[in-house]
């Protein structure tokens, strides 16, 4: 199940490093991705969101995961997980003009994963603000 966490960390790292579109590899073809009050369905819509994010070069962020809870569901053999869910708080820090990063918001996120074709992929991602700051 560590592979699933690594996918989430990798796509956040891609966003934070200005290469948001590289994060598309973490998502299944039929994935749903919720962000900014909208739902993006399928890789094409998610890629469109990531392209827009990448084009916004003035917005520099750092995403930090906390309070992670991972659960898995298997088939008959409980040791083989076919579906995994990762719930985590994401502390989103945004760079201000003076160069300092400040906490912008805290999001409660849920990522669901499916294992198919020898790979784990995100199938569903939701996020809800827990603590918007002024």
C-alpha positions in Angstrom: 0.0 0.0 0.0 3.1 2.2 0.2 2.9 2.4 -3.6 -0.4 4.3 -3.3 1.0 6.9 -0.9 4.0 7.3 -3.2 1.6 8.1 -6.1 0.0 10.9 -4.1 3.3 12.3 -2.9 4.7 12.2 -6.5 1.8 14.1 -8.1 1.9 16.7 -5.4 5.7 17.0 -5.9 5.1 17.4 -9.6 2.6 20.3 -8.9 5.0 21.9 -6.4 7.9 21.7 -8.8 6.0 23.4 -11.6 5.6 20.2 -13.6 1.9 19.6 -12.8 1.2 17.7 -16.1 3.7 15.0 -15.1 1.3 14.0 -12.4 -1.2 12.6 -14.9 0.6 9.3 -14.8 -0.8 8.7 -11.3 -4.4 8.6 -12.5 -6.5 5.8 -14.1 -8.1 6.5 -17.5 -11.6 6.8 -15.8 -10.5 8.7 -12.7 -12.5 11.5 -11.1 -10.6 14.3 -9.6 -12.2 17.0 -7.4 -10.5 20.3 -7.0 -11.6 23.9 -6.4 -15.3 22.9 -6.2 -15.3 21.1 -9.6 -15.1 17.5 -10.6 -12.8 16.6 -13.5 -13.7 13.2 -15.1 -11.2 11.1 -17.1 -7.6 11.7 -17.9 -8.3 14.4 -20.5 -10.2 16.6 -18.1 -7.7 16.0 -15.3 -4.9 16.8 -17.7 -6.6 20.0 -18.6 -6.7 21.0 -14.9 -3.1 20.1 -14.5 -2.1 22.1 -17.6 -3.9 25.2 -16.3 -2.1 24.7 -12.9 1.3 24.4 -14.6 0.6 27.5 -16.7 0.0 29.5 -13.5 3.7 30.0 -12.8 3.1 32.8 -10.3 1.5 30.3 -7.9 4.1 28.4 -6.1 3.0 25.8 -3.5 4.1 23.1 -1.1 1.7 20.3 -0.2 2.3 18.5 3.1 0.5 15.2 3.9 -0.5 14.6 7.5 -2.8 12.2 9.5 -2.7 9.5 6.9 -5.1 6.6 7.2 -4.8 3.7 4.6 -7.3 1.0 4.2 -7.5 -1.8 1.7 -10.0 -4.2 0.3 -9.0 -7.6 -1.1 -10.5 -10.5 -2.9 -10.6 -13.9 -1.3 -7.0 -13.6 -0.2 -6.9 -10.8 2.3 -3.2 -10.2 1.6 -3.9 -9.2 -1.9 -5.5 -5.7 -2.0 -7.3 -4.8 -5.2 -8.6 -1.5 -3.9 -7.0 0.9 -1.5 -8.1 4.2 0.1 -5.8 6.9 1.5 -7.4 9.5 3.7 -5.1 12.4 4.6 -5.0 16.0 5.6 -3.1 18.1 3.0 -1.6 21.3 4.4 -1.3 23.6 1.4 1.3 26.3 1.7 1.5 29.1 -0.9 4.5 31.4 -1.6 3.9 35.1 -0.9 5.7 37.9 -2.8 8.3 38.2 -0.1 9.3 34.6 -0.7 7.8 33.2 2.5 5.5 30.2 2.4 2.3 30.5 4.5 -0.4 28.0 5.2 -3.2 28.8 2.7 -5.6 26.0 3.7 -6.0 22.6 5.1 -7.8 20.0 3.0 -9.3 16.7 4.0 -8.6 14.4 1.1 -9.6 10.9 0.1 -7.8 9.1 -2.7 -9.0 5.8 -3.9 -6.8 3.4 -5.9 -7.2 0.4 -8.1 -4.6 -2.2 -9.0 -4.9 -3.3 -12.6 -2.4 -4.3 -15.2 0.3 -4.6 -12.7 0.1 -1.0 -11.6 -1.7 1.1 -9.0 -3.6 4.2 -10.2 -5.8 6.8 -8.5 -9.4 6.3 -9.5 -11.1 8.9 -7.4 -9.8 12.0 -5.5 -11.9 14.3 -3.3 -11.0 17.2 -1.1 -12.8 19.4 1.3 -11.4 22.4 3.1 -11.0 22.0 6.8 -9.5 25.3 7.7 -9.4 28.1 5.2 -7.2 30.9 6.4 -7.5 34.6 5.6 
